[in-house]
Amino acid sequence: MQAKQLSGTWSLNLITRETRSFDKPWASSQPGLRLQDHLRIIEQSAGRTVVEFIGTDDFAAQWHDRQRYEIEAGRDQEPLLYTPIYNTISDPSLPRNVAVYTLGPAGVIFDEVTEGGDVRFLTVSDSSNLVPIKHYAVGVEYSKDLVIYNELWNLPIIERAAGAAFNALLNHIHFAPFLNATYTAANQTAASAVGDTLVEKTLRTIEDAVANASTDTTNPRRGPYALLVSSNNFFTVERALTEVAQMGLTQQSSAVGRVQHLIAYDGWGGTRGKKSVSYPGVTANTAYLINLAFREQDHQSYEKQPLQSTLGGGDVTRFVLEQVVFDAYFGVYSNPTASTEEITLPTS
């Protein structure tokens, strides 16, 4: 994440896959390491193979530490981009369905207490929203060929791909509510034609979106904001939100100071065997102005179990010696109608 310091104390956080991702070095193995010296098949029955680590050293612990390291390295390569928008709650005691409670239309109001008067208590309204905690998993298999041919070099590629795929899933699930919502006129801003340059028209469009969001009588959204865009428009929007003298741009607007995070999301694609998956990103020339003032009630991310690994037996019919399953339990709640302005950006 990069922070662009502008006038005063305000800064614009630039959030893209490229600015947040980084590569870790491969986990090294001892020279001359032979996997067959550390593994022993202890059971082969009913199409399954059970393998155990053998020896007096700590090879098993080192193996699993290496495995976890590579998974996390893969997650670093596909970073999470939604975190400025969501309020994350991590709690293993979360129920199967989480009830989302709101504070009612008036929110919180402090009343004067006169002599002999009563204190009015804040009440939480009944919940009409239930967020299911869902179970997501992927498995990694270690084949007999891996041991026989000692193909240690192949492991990090597979394990890092699993880590990257998990973070890509998290990004998709958290951004999908904004991309898939049906917006009406109350939550839409058209591209502005005011200005001599594309940058100035983009600034005017963002200004109109802030004004429309702020004056919405049903769901006033006064900021601060995160602005979700496609990489196609990222640099133009960045220039529009940069508060410096620009060629052909004679006026500046305080509206830009309300946008705290500029996020580019282009989706993701991956393949497992013959199955391919594609997560859509933000459509070019479309942006989403997301209000963060009430993110505790508008955007909730529930994590019951973070990504964990579980070791299992193999499959003798397919010469699989060990299987590892990575899984997590989480759910997402988002309310774009109450928080988001869909923007059509100018193209020329």
C-alpha positions in Angstrom: 0.0 0.0 0.0 1.3 3.4 -0.9 0.3 6.7 0.8 0.4 9.9 -1.2 0.8 12.8 1.1 -1.1 15.9 -0.1 -1.9 19.2 1.5 -2.4 19.3 5.3 -2.6 16.0 7.0 -4.7 14.2 4.5 -3.3 11.3 2.5 -4.7 9.1 -0.3 -4.0 5.4 0.1 -3.3 3.8 -3.3 -4.3 0.1 -3.1 -3.6 -2.3 -5.9 -2.4 -5.8 -6.3 1.0 -4.5 -7.5 1.5 -2.1 -4.6 0.6 -4.7 -1.9 2.1 -7.9 -3.3 5.6 -9.1 -2.7 7.6 -12.2 -3.2 9.3 -14.2 -0.5 12.3 -16.4 -1.1 11.7 -20.1 -1.6 12.0 -22.2 1.6 15.3 -24.0 1.3 15.8 -27.7 1.9 18.9 -29.4 3.1 21.4 -30.4 0.4 21.0 -34.0 -0.6 17.6 -34.4 1.2 15.8 -37.6 0.3 12.1 -37.8 1.1 12.1 -41.6 1.1 14.5 -41.5 4.1 11.9 -39.7 6.2 8.6 -41.4 5.1 7.3 -44.8 5.8 4.0 -46.4 4.5 2.3 -47.9 7.5 -1.0 -48.9 6.0 -2.4 -49.8 2.6 -6.1 -50.9 2.6 -9.4 -50.0 1.0 -7.7 -47.8 -1.6 -5.9 -45.7 0.9 -2.3 -45.2 2.0 -1.3 -43.9 5.4 2.2 -42.5 5.7 4.1 -41.3 8.7 7.3 -39.4 9.2 10.1 -41.4 10.7 13.4 -40.7 12.3 14.6 -39.1 15.5 15.1 -35.6 14.1 12.4 -32.8 13.8 11.9 -33.3 10.1 8.1 -33.6 10.4 7.8 -30.3 12.2 10.2 -28.7 9.7 8.2 -30.1 6.8 4.9 -28.6 8.1 6.6 -25.3 8.9 7.9 -25.1 5.3 4.5 -26.0 4.0 2.8 -23.2 6.0 5.5 -20.7 4.9 4.9 -21.4 1.3 1.1 -21.1 1.7 1.5 -17.7 3.3 4.0 -16.7 0.6 1.4 -17.4 -1.9 -1.1 -15.2 0.0 1.5 -12.4 -0.1 1.6 -12.6 -3.9 -2.2 -12.2 -4.1 -2.8 -9.6 -1.4 -6.1 -8.7 0.3 -7.5 -5.5 -1.1 -10.9 -5.1 0.7 -9.6 -4.5 4.2 -10.1 -0.7 4.3 -13.8 -1.2 3.6 -14.8 -4.0 6.0 -14.9 -4.2 9.7 -13.5 -7.7 10.4 -14.7 -9.8 13.4 -12.6 -12.9 14.2 -14.3 -15.1 16.8 -14.3 -19.0 16.9 -17.6 -18.9 18.8 -19.6 -17.3 15.9 -22.8 -19.2 15.2 -23.7 -20.9 11.9 -25.9 -17.9 11.0 -24.8 -14.5 12.3 -27.6 -12.0 13.0 -26.8 -8.5 11.8 -28.3 -5.8 14.1 -28.7 -2.2 13.3 -29.0 0.9 15.5 -32.2 2.1 13.9 -32.8 5.1 11.7 -31.8 7.7 14.3 -28.5 6.0 15.3 -27.2 7.3 18.6 -28.5 10.6 20.1 -27.4 12.2 23.4 -30.3 13.9 25.2 -30.1 16.5 27.9 -31.0 15.1 31.3 -33.0 17.6 33.3 -33.3 17.5 37.1 -35.5 14.5 38.0 -35.4 13.3 34.4 -34.6 9.9 33.0 -31.7 8.7 30.9 -32.9 7.3 27.6 -31.2 4.0 26.7 -30.0 3.1 23.3 -31.8 0.1 21.8 -30.7 -2.3 19.1 -33.4 -3.1 16.6 -34.4 -6.7 15.7 -32.3 -8.3 13.0 -33.7 -9.0 9.6 -30.4 -10.0 8.1 -28.7 -13.4 8.7 -25.2 -14.0 7.4 -24.3 -17.7 6.9 -20.8 -18.7 7.9 -19.7 -20.9 5.0 -17.0 -23.5 4.7 -14.4 -23.2 2.0 -11.6 -25.7 1.4 -9.0 -26.9 -1.1 -6.8 -30.0 -1.0 -3.1 -30.6 -1.9 -1.9 -34.1 -2.7 1.7 -35.4 -2.5 2.2 -38.3 -4.9 4.5 -41.3 -4.7 6.4 -39.9 -7.7 7.3 -36.9 -5.6 9.1 -39.2 -3.2 10.6 -41.6 -5.7 12.0 -38.8 -7.9 12.7 -36.5 -4.9 10.9 -33.6 -6.7 11.2 -31.1 -3.9 11.4 -28.2 -6.4 7.8 -28.8 -7.4 6.3 -28.3 -3.9 6.5 -24.5 -3.4 4.8 -23.9 -6.8 1.7 -25.9 -5.8 1.6 -24.7 -2.2 2.0 -21.0 -3.2 -0.8 -21.4 -5.8 -3.1 -22.6 -3.0 -2.3 -19.6 -0.9 -2.9 -17.2 -3.8 -6.2 -18.9 -4.6 -7.5 -18.5 -1.1 -6.8 -14.7 -1.0 -8.3 -14.4 -4.5 -11.5 -16.0 -3.1 -11.6 -13.6 -0.2 -11.2 -10.6 -2.5 -14.0 -11.9 -4.7 -16.5 -12.6 -1.9 -15.9 -9.2 -0.3 -16.1 -7.1 -3.6 -19.0 -9.1 -5.2 -21.7 -7.2 -3.2 -20.7 -3.9 -4.8 -20.2 -5.3 -8.3 -23.4 -7.3 -8.3 -25.8 -4.8 -6.7 -28.6 -3.3 -8.6 -28.4 0.5 -8.2 -31.2 2.9 -8.7 -31.1 6.7 -9.5 -30.6 7.4 -5.8 -27.3 5.6 -5.9 -26.0 6.6 -9.3 -23.9 9.5 -10.7 -23.5 10.0 -14.5 -20.2 11.2 -16.1 -19.7 14.9 -16.1 -19.0 16.8 -19.3 -17.7 19.9 -17.4 -14.0 20.6 -18.0 -11.5 20.8 -20.8 -9.5 17.6 -20.0 -10.4 14.0 -19.0 -8.7 14.6 -15.6 -10.9 17.6 -14.9 -14.1 15.8 -16.1 -13.2 12.9 -13.8 -12.7 15.3 -10.9 -16.1 16.9 -11.6 -17.7 13.5 -11.8 -16.3 12.5 -8.4 -17.4 15.8 -7.0 -21.0 15.2 -8.3 -20.9 11.7 -6.7 -19.9 13.1 -3.3 -22.6 15.7 -3.5 -25.3 13.1 -4.5 -24.2 10.7 -1.8 -24.1 13.4 0.8 -27.6 14.8 0.0 -29.4 11.5 -0.3 -32.3 12.0 2.1 -32.9 8.2 2.7 -29.3 7.1 3.1 -27.0 10.1 3.5 -23.4 9.1 2.8 -21.1 12.0 3.7 -17.8 10.1 3.8 -15.0 9.5 4.3 -14.9 7.2 1.3 -13.1 4.4 -0.5 -13.2 4.6 -4.3 -13.3 1.2 -6.0 -12.2 1.3 -9.7 -10.7 -0.7 -12.5 -7.0 -0.5 -13.4 -8.1 1.0 -16.7 -9.2 4.1 -14.8 -6.8 4.0 -11.8 -4.2 6.5 -13.0 -6.7 9.0 -14.4 -8.6 8.9 -11.1 -5.4 9.2 -9.1 -4.4 12.4 -11.1 -7.9 13.8 -10.5 -7.5 13.2 -6.7 -4.0 14.7 -6.6 -4.3 18.2 -5.1 -1.6 20.0 -7.1 -1.7 22.5 -9.9 -2.4 20.6 -13.1 -2.2 21.7 -16.7 -5.7 22.7 -17.8 -7.2 22.2 -14.4 -7.9 25.7 -13.0 -9.9 24.7 -9.9 -9.6 22.2 -7.1 -12.3 20.7 -5.0 -12.4 19.8 -1.3 -14.4 16.7 -2.4 -11.2 14.9 -3.1 -10.2 15.2 0.5 -13.0 12.9 1.5 -11.7 10.0 -0.5 -9.2 8.1 1.7 -8.6 5.0 -0.3 -8.3 4.4 -4.0 -8.6 0.7 -4.7 -8.1 -1.1 -8.1 -9.7 -4.5 -8.4 -9.5 -6.4 -11.7 -10.7 -9.9 -10.6 -8.7 -13.1 -10.8 -8.6 -16.3 -12.8 -7.2 -19.8 -11.9 -7.4 -23.4 -13.0 -7.5 -26.6 -11.0 -7.1 -29.6 -13.3 -9.8 -29.2 -15.9 -11.9 -26.8 -13.8 -11.3 -23.1 -14.4 -12.7 -20.2 -12.3 -12.9 -16.5 -13.1 -13.8 -13.8 -10.6 -14.9 -10.6 -12.4 -13.3 -7.2 -11.5 -14.6 -3.7 -11.7 -15.9 -2.9 -15.2 -13.9 -0.2 -17.0 -15.3 3.3 -16.7 -17.3 2.4 -13.7 -16.4 3.3 -10.1 -18.0 2.7 -6.7 -17.9 5.5 -4.0 -18.2 3.5 -0.7 -19.0 5.3 2.5 -16.9 4.3 5.4 -18.5 6.3 8.2 -20.8 3.4 9.2 -18.7 0.5 8.1 -19.3 -1.2 11.4 -22.9 -1.7 10.4 -22.7 -1.6 6.6 -19.7 -3.9 5.9 -19.0 -6.8 8.2 -16.5 -9.6 7.6 -17.0 -12.6 9.9 -14.1 -15.0 10.4 -14.9 -18.1 12.5 -11.8 -20.0 11.5 -8.8 -18.6 9.6 -7.1 -20.7 7.0 -5.9 -23.9 8.6 -4.3 -27.2 7.4 -5.3 -30.7 8.2 -3.2 -33.8 7.3 -4.9 -36.9 5.9 -4.1 -40.3 4.4 -3.4 -41.0 0.8 -5.0 -43.1 -2.0 -3.1 -46.2 -3.0 -5.1 -46.5 -6.2 -3.7 -43.2 -7.4 -0.3 -43.5 -5.7 -1.1 -40.5 -3.4 1.0 -40.7 -0.2 -0.3 -37.7 1.7 -3.2 -35.3 1.4 -3.4 -31.9 3.0 -6.7 -29.9 3.2 -6.7 -26.2 3.7 -10.0 -24.8 4.9 -11.6 -21.7 6.5 -15.0 -20.6 7.8 -16.2 -17.1 7.2 -19.1 -15.0 6.1 -19.6 -11.5 4.6 -22.3 -8.9 5.1 -22.5 -5.7 2.9 -25.2 -3.1 2.3 -24.4 -1.2 -1.0 -27.8 0.5 -1.0 -27.0 2.3 2.3 -23.3 2.9 1.5 -22.4 3.1 -2.1 -22.7 5.4 -5.1 -22.2 3.8 -8.5 -20.3 6.2 -10.8 -20.0 6.3 -14.6 -16.6 7.8 -15.4 -16.0 10.0 -18.4 -14.1 8.5 -21.3 -12.9 11.5 -23.2 
